[in-house]
Amino acid sequence: MSNAARSITVFGIYLAVFGVLFFFIPNSILPLLGFAATTEPWIRLTGLLTAILGIYFLYSVRNSDVVFYRATIYARLIFFAGVTTLVILGWASPLLVLFGMVDLAGAAWTWWALGSEKGK
């Protein structure tokens, strides 16, 4: 497995696990991030979509879809910028930036891995 594929696999597992957790037990996680527990369905829907994204990541590795790997770099940078904006505007807990930082680190890993594999 290439380093780029490994970065996508790790991130896909991260998305799938957190997606499932937010779908089934959101109120165990939300307070840890500075959010109130909720009975609204939106957090569970977000968890479901996150888990589905994780499946896309994992499926892309099975097919060595380097174009998808590159696309995830931009998407994860946008996510980081988005959650950072929410925090700066005071609309979200600063702890939410932790999720953004995971995306930022994952994007950097994938970018670096694709760059280093290009010369091989």
N, C-alpha and C positions, 0 to 999 in steps of 0.2 A: 504494500500500500504506500502510495506517495505521501509526502508530508502534507501536501495540499488536501488530499483525500482524508488524511487523518484529522486535519483541522476541521473539515466539514463534518466528519463523523462525530467528533467530540461535541461540536456545536449542535448537531442534530439530536444527539442524545440529551444534551442540556435542554433543548427546546421541548423535546417529547416528555421528559420527566417533569419539568416545571409546568408544562401544559396540562398534564394529567393531574398534578397536585392542585393547580388552580381550578380545574374542573371538578374534582371530587372534594377537596378540603380547603377551599379558599380562605375560610375564616381562621384557619390555623396559620396562614402565611401573611395575610393582610396586616394584622397588628404588628408583625415583625418589621414591616416596611413603613409603619407610621400611618396606616389607613385603618379606618373603622371597619369592623365586621359588617357584612351586608347580606341581605336576602335577595337583592336584585340579581337577575339572571346574567347581567353583562359580564361580570367577572368570570363566570363559568363559560360563557360563550367565548371570551377572550382566551381562556385556557384551552378550549377545544381547538380554536384556530391556531394557537401556538403549538399544540401537539401535532396538528396537521402539517404545519410548517416543518416541524422536526422530521416528519415522515418524508417530506419532499427532500430535505437535506440528505437523509439516509438513502433514499432511492437514487439520488443523483450520484452518490458514491458507487453504488452498484453498477452504474452505467458510465462511470468515469466522465461525467459531464462537466468539463473544465469551463465551458461557457457559463454554466450555472454557478460554479465556484466564484468566477469573476463577478457575476451579478450580485452575489451575496455580500461582497465587499461594500458596494455602494449602498445596498439596503441596510446593512448593519451600521454604516456611518450615518445614514439618515435617521435610524432609530436612536442612536446616541445623541444626535443633534436635537431630535424631538423631545426626548425625555429631559435633556438638559434645559431646553427651552421651557418645558412645563415647570421645572423646579425654579428657574430664574424668575418666571412670572408669578411664582408663589401659588401655583395651582396644584402642586404635588409635593410630597415629602422629599427632602433631599436624599433620603435613602433609596429613592427610585433610581438615582443616578448609578447605583451599584449595578443594576441590570444593564444600563447603558454602557457602563465600563466593561462588562463582560462582552457585549457586542463589539465594542471598540477593540478590545484585545483579540477577539476572534477574527475580526476583519484584518487586523494587522498581521496575525499569524498566517492567514490564508494569503494575503498579499505577498508577504515575504516568501512563503513556500512556493507560490506560483512563479515569482521572480527567480528564485534559486533553481527551480526545475527547468526554466526556460533555456538556460545555458547547457543543460545536460543532453 
